[in-house]
């Protein structure tokens, strides 16, 4: 019931600000396009500088979802705006952000407080499941130490509970190897990076 009330509250906020569904779609897509623009990501300085972008993207996808807009519509429009539509990059961005949105729902992040945190690129507090009370942090799927080439790449980032983030460290499993091979096949990482991932398995 609390979750439904939170969604209702978000809908009322959107309506009170005079946003139509088409307005929300364009606003959300423009924001996601900026957060995932490969040219902008390439200019980021510092390790993990892209992490807050995942939270912001989840915020905008959830905002659109509450307004009755399918997240895929937002991502499709976003790829048009930043010029990546039809590329493997756009496909991986879509897969990754839809997965992160699903995780956000499962962890109970889509509520008033969680949305406000994610809007600012901050870690929201988990309210559902065994990790309730922890922060939902962002970490690399393929460890940065193994594949520096993927630093500041939104497509390689995923929400997870803080305790899992700290415990997984730089482990490479079958998931990471498979993902690296897919990225290599799509031309998104070098053969050298793939070899490093495979060697770490």
Beta strands, then each sheet from edge to edge (+ up, - down):
strand 1: 136-140
strand 2: 157-161
sheet 1: 1+ 2-
end
